[in-house]
Amino acid sequence: MTNFPASPAKHPASGHTYRVKNRQRWSLAGTLAVLALMAPAAVFAQAPAGRPLPNAPPSRLAPPTLPAPRATPAADPNAPADPNTKKEPSVEEKALRGIVAIERGGQPVSLGVALAGDGRILAALSPLGSGNDLEARFADGSVARVKLGHHDRTWDLALLVPQSGRWTEGLVASTRDPLRNDATIRSFAMGPKGKPHASQMVIRGRRNLLGADDATLANALELGSRISPLDLGAPIIDEDGRVVALLGRGCAPNEGRPCTPVAFGIPINAVRSFLRTVPATAVAPAAWLGIQGSSEIGSFAKGVRVQSIHPDSPAAEAKLKGGDPSVSDMIVAVDGVPVTSPEQLAEVIRTHAVGEKVPLVVFGQGKYRQVTVVLRQAPDPRAAPKAPPAHPSELPTLGDAAPPTHGRPRADVLERRR
């Protein structure tokens, strides 16, 4: 039997120490090996998401997931409304912007409706009396003096012309039948302190009534609601806020007895016919600036050179300068509209209303400046007294020619919207 050769004999202590050190070396080597295997995974785990390491093996990790959205808390129905949220106005609120309170001496007389884009006011004739000393109070509280421009006694209709300003938030006519089954009809009533408000309206049907001079009012709208005399002239509107009729006063015929005064709805067709007969003179007074000028094209500006200024005019109040070209002003634009001739200047001024503040761009003495003028109606030379003379030598003699009058502009055709 072959025996393996025996190991050389060693000191017991030396052999034990050798074995311990050998085990320590193997343990250290194993630890280093484990760390070496774990190092790439640790480094990969620390790498930014979406940026692969150079020469790194493809990752088998699951793709990143988006964070779960945060749950939106349900709206509390009892929470107070945000004061910054703008509420959409109702049909009645929008229509109220076109309702006008007619007054005399600060006291309400009746209601009316402003024509959209026109500024004139449609009202009932019967509450107006003689038509003098009337004022219109608009939705913003502003007040303008009004004159009776046109009227129809049969249908109890009146057109009032404001003498200053131009209210643009009016109403337009409806094409819908107010008696259809699905119609939603509203009107307006005079409230406390003369402030109009929306009100319910019931239309029973159509019937013939009597107007002034016993003229027949064919197909007038018979009302089932109580109407105050202060409510006459108010419009009756449909669900879109368009006018289907106007409140007027008529007379219901009775067999063998005098007729009974009643409020009724003036149908929109009768209103349209009335507006077609408005005379060309029933317009607001023309705005007036009060200068005479000529066209001029200079080295730095072109416009209307001011030659003379009426002493009691908006131009004089704004301290415009006329006379010699070296010191006078040149009007370059009116409210942003360039003007290069006196005719064009007059035309642009007439597009504005009496009492309106209008900015002018003026060039004078080598520089531009902006001037604001408040337009008004031209004075009547027959009624305006002459200014007292500055010196006895300047006393006028008999036979002095009257100052030239400004021709009235051709009236605009009344805009009718259907």
Beta strands, then each sheet from edge to edge (+ up, - down):
strand 1: 99-104
strand 2: 107-114
strand 3: 121-124
strand 4: 134-137
strand 5: 143-152
strand 6: 157-162
strand 7: 186-190
strand 8: 196-200
strand 9: 203-210
strand 10: 216-223
strand 11: 235-237
strand 12: 243-254
strand 13: 257-267
strand 14: 287-288
strand 15: 291-297
strand 16: 302-309
strand 17: 330-334
strand 18: 337-338
strand 19: 357-364
strand 20: 367-374
strand 21: 376-377
sheet 1: 1+ 2- 3+ 6- 5+ 4- 1+
sheet 2: 7+ 8-
sheet 3: 9+ 10- 13+ 12- 11+
sheet 4: 14+ 21-
sheet 5: 15+ 16- 17+ 18-
sheet 6: 15+ 16- 17+ 19- 20+
end
